[in-house]
Each structure stands twice: as C-alpha cells, then as structure tokens.
C-alpha cells in the first residue's frame, strides 16, 4: 500500500488531477484491512485535498463506522470534519451509535439531521432510529418517529414496518405492534418473530403459539423464541416437546432449555443437556453458573465457573457476578480474592452490579475492611453500592459505621430504599442500640414512606430481644400487619433462652412448631430454658413431643477454605485425610478447655442417652473439628473463617469463646443466623443469636 500512496504526478494539474485522484481513491479505500491502513488512506485524501469531495469523505466515514476499523469517537470526529454530510454519512454514524449501545446519542443525532438541509429521513435511518428507541424503551420518541414515517410516506416500507413491530413489541405495546403487523402486506420472518417475541416477553404464550402455528415458515430463531417462552412460563414439558420437534437445534434453543430446567430446579436434566450440547457459547456457561447459584448449589456453580476457563471461554460480568454470589454463599475468601484479582487485571468496571457483588462478597466472607476499601475506590457510586456497604456494616454489628455511612448517603442526595434500613436495623440490633433502632424504624415510614416488611419487623424484634425487652418484642409481633415468620419467633425464643422467660418462650416455641413441626431449633432452645431452671420433666416431655412430631435434626456441617480447597466437616467426621492429627488436636483442646474451667452444657443434646454420651456428642460437633483443622494448618496470626449451615449451639458458642482466649486467635463463624467474631474469650454477638 505504501507504493500506491505516492505523491501525485506533476503532469496532472487542476480539476483533472483531483478527478483522477478521486477515481483512484475508491479502489484504494476498498483495499484497507486495518485501522492503520485506513488512517493512511484518510491522510492521503486530506493531503491531496480530495477529502472535501462529499463522496470521498462520506465513504471514509462509512469505513470508520465499521467497529473493526476504528473507535466510535474517531468516527464522530471524522463526521464533524464534513461540512455538509449527506444521508450516507448521517446514516452510517446513526447506525454505529445504535450498534454501540449509544441509542440516546443516535436519537439526538437523528434530530440534528432533521434540521440539516443536506439529508432527509429514508428507509435506512428510520429503522435504525426506531431500533434505538426500542433499546431505550422510549415509547414516546418512537411514536414520534412513527408519525414522521407516515408523514414522509415511508410508513408502508417493509423495513420501517418491521422495525415498528419490533419497537412496539419491545416496549410492551402489543396492541400497536399487532396493528402495524396487520398492515404489513409482505410479512417476512423478522416481522413474525418480532411480534411473537413481544407476546413471549409479556408472558402471553398462548397468543404467541397461535401466531407460531399460523406462520407460513419458521426459522431456528422462531423455535427458540417459543421454547424460551414455555421455559419462562414454567411449562418445561411443552418446551421439551418443541425442542424435540425443532428441525435444526441452535445454541439459543439449547440455552433456553437449560434455563427452563434450572428455573424448575431440575439440576440433573440441566446438567445432562449442557454436557450433551454440540457447541456452547458464553450464555450456555452463564445459564449453568447462574442456575446453580440461584438454587444454592454454590460448589457446583464454582466448578462450572472454573471449567469455563479450562475450555477456553472468557467470563463476562454476568459470569463474575454469579461466581461472586456463589463465593459469598460459601464464604470462600481465597476464591473470592482470586476472582477480584481477575476483575482488576481485566479492567472490569465496578460502577455497576459487579462492584456491589464484590462489596457483598467480602462482607459475607468476614472481610469488612476489604469491602469498605473497594467501596471507597469506586468513583461513581450508585445507590446499590451504598446499600451493600451499609448492609455489610450491619451484619458485622458495626452500627455506628452503618449510621455514619447512611447519613453520608443522605447528604449525597440519594434516597434510600428498604434494604438499607435492614442494614441499619441489623447493626443497631447487634450493638444493642435500642433508641437508634426505633428511630430508624420510624424514620423509614415518616421520612421516606417505606412500609416495613416482615424483615424490618424481624430486625426490631431481634433488637428488643437482645436487650431483654421481651414484652415489647411480643407487643411488636402482636401488632404486625403480616403474619410473623419463623425467624421472628426464633428471635423471640432466643431472647427467652438468654433472659429465662418460660411463659413467652413456650408461646414462641409453640408458634415455631405450628409453622414447622420438624424444626429442631425450637425444641433445643426451649429445652435450654427448662434445663436452666431445673424443669427436667418438661425437658422429657419436650423430647417426647419432638419424637412424636418426627423432628429430625439436620446434620451440622462446617466448611473451611485452605490453600484453594474446601474442607467440609460433619459431626464425628472421620473421612478427612488428616483425621488422626485432627482428633489428636481435639484431645489437646479438650484438656486445655477443662483446665480453663469448661463444663459441657448437655441440655443442648435432646437424645435418650447417658450424660457421658451427651458430652461426647457435643465434643465432636462440626465447628470444633473445623477449629482443630485450622489450628493444625493455619498461621496463628490469620483469622479462622468457618461457615456453618446451622445455628451454633450454646455449648459450641461457649467453647469457641474459650478457645479464642486459650489459643490467642480470632475465630470468625458465619452460621445461619449471623456473624460471630470470637476474640479474647468473647463474641461480637454478645451471646444473643
């Protein structure tokens, strides 16, 4: 190309030279394969003066508007150099803006074009602008463009009509979509599919099916639309029938089926389908990762996420959000840090949901300062970032920091939503700040018009129970506009255990058992209350009631992450490769606990066994095995991080407090109730959980 770009011969002068240069220019432009070559040709056109010829400048702009040949900003700068752009130039830039998800700028540019004398609406720019309005959900502006199309006589053009059907469908105005559709004389597949897509989006699957059956011909996209529609509506059997009938199955249809099975909770079918796919795209991987995460199968979600890398795929923000949520579910700090480093290395923006998920992940992994560091580093924070950080401080009992951040958020002019108040109330509850908690509960209604949900009432009840105001907590429950859930009754029961209130405790336990007769936690807490005042007959009756109601204690399970691996422990576990070392450490722990004055709280064990056997039952609870593993394998300066699937029992709570003092270590336990930070023989929950 360098040889072609030689200076023009002096034998040619004047208009004849420019004419020849222009004539030679277009074949030269067609030879451009890279942005660098295009810029060389562009420079040649400027140097020789032919750039100012409108056919030349508009053609150069068109090539720049190809995403592979230059940035949008550069294309815009070239456009601005054209004194009077023709329709070709306007249309090229409008299309590039829409394709680059800058539809708002595309609509503004179209309005600018209407005031210019060098270009007019045509059957190319109208569909582009209508598509932009559809992407924005801008129904009013789209209707204005529709009116303009009718006024200019372009309303009957097939491209314009097809884009209007798609526009109205995507804006959920199905009445107008159908009206335009009925006017189309020669309906192509795109027009049919656009209307079917609209009905599927609005969950009108029966109407979509009628259109599907009326179609003279269908393509793979049509089939995929219907399969997705049935999957979305929960009719997975019908979706499966259509999938089997589909002549040529495309990846969109496979993905729709996987999504449908995951939505139904049929993990096995989703996995089998995924494994049998002839080809997968990133949506396929994301459907599996997100599906597992939503169903609480966090380990499986992370396994698929790691497998994605092994098969040469590159995750996007959707993949990373689901992976971070799975990490949060398991509190796998090391894994979370790895994902964070990948996000930083690859330059993902944290100004959207990804930043929110990172704050949540570090908070739920017990690393609240890391969460706050990320929050501070995000320049343009949205409401979700503030809310996630307030929630993080709240779940760790840092009420003052949650309140301070809330006040700062108000100063920024951001209007909080209901979730932020859950974080505030949680923080006040953990810190025992009754007056502040009541203040924010009332502020939510009086200042922001937010009606408390059952979660807000639960926080208030928990706060009152934490400080022993059980009568007030019961009054709140009695005055709730909705039915109290198990969490609220368990908070009240936990307060009764701590402050030994048999009457209210029996009421709370009865309410829990009515909601779930098999809930063993209520039996344990009420048994603790009876045992603490020596009502052993009541303990025996409670055990009989437990047996009669078929209550079965869910096996306790504790997880620890170490050196990139997840170590799982259950009661009396002997499956771990280090079992001999672990049980030796357990014996050492037992001896040191005894020396420290530890006496087992056998009221935790609701079994018909001898007292000595009850002590053994307590001794090998899963979190104690996890602590022994951590003492063997981890540096003493590093906090132990343990996640447990059940509420920590009273005896294990006492033991963990003692162990934090005996071994001079920090133990962070996340149970199904809250975070416990054990340091120097005490717990952040102040013995209320």
Buried (B, 14 or more C-beta within 10 A) or exposed (E): BEEEBEEBEEEEEEEEBBEBBBEEBEEBBEEBEEBEBBBBBBEBBBEBEBBEBBEBBBBBBBBBBBEEBBEBEBBBEBBEEBEEBBBBBBBBBBBBBBBBEBBBBBBEBBEEBEEEEBBEBBBBBBBBBBBBBBBBEBBEBBBBBBEBBEEBEBBEBBBBBBBBBBBBBBBEBBEBBBEBBEEBEEBBBBBBBBBBBBBBBBEBBEBBBEBBEEBEEBBBBBBBBBBBBBBBBEBBEBBBEBBEEBEEBBBBBBBBBBBBBBBBEBBEBBBEBBEEBEEBBBBBBBBBBBBBBBBEBBBBBBBBBEEBEEEEBEBBBBBBBBBBBBBBBBBBBBBBBBBBEBBEEEEBEBBBBBBBBBBBBBBBBBBBEBBBEBBEEBEEBBBBBBBBBBBBBBBBBBBEBBBEBBEEBEEEEBEBBBBBBBBBBBBBBBBBBBEBBBBBBEBBEEEEEBEBBBBBBBBBBBBBBBBBBBEBBBEBBEEBEEEBBBBBBBBBBBBBBBBEBBEBBBBBBBBBBEBEBBBBBBBBBBBBBBBBEEBEEBBEEBBEBBEEBEBEBEEBBBBBBBEEEBBBBBBEBEEBEBEEBBBEBBEEBBEBBEEEEBEBBBBBBBEEEEEEEBBEBBBBBBBBBBBBBBBEBBEEEEBBBBBBBBBBBBBBBBBBBBBBBBBEBBBBBBBBBBBBBBBEEEBBBBBBB
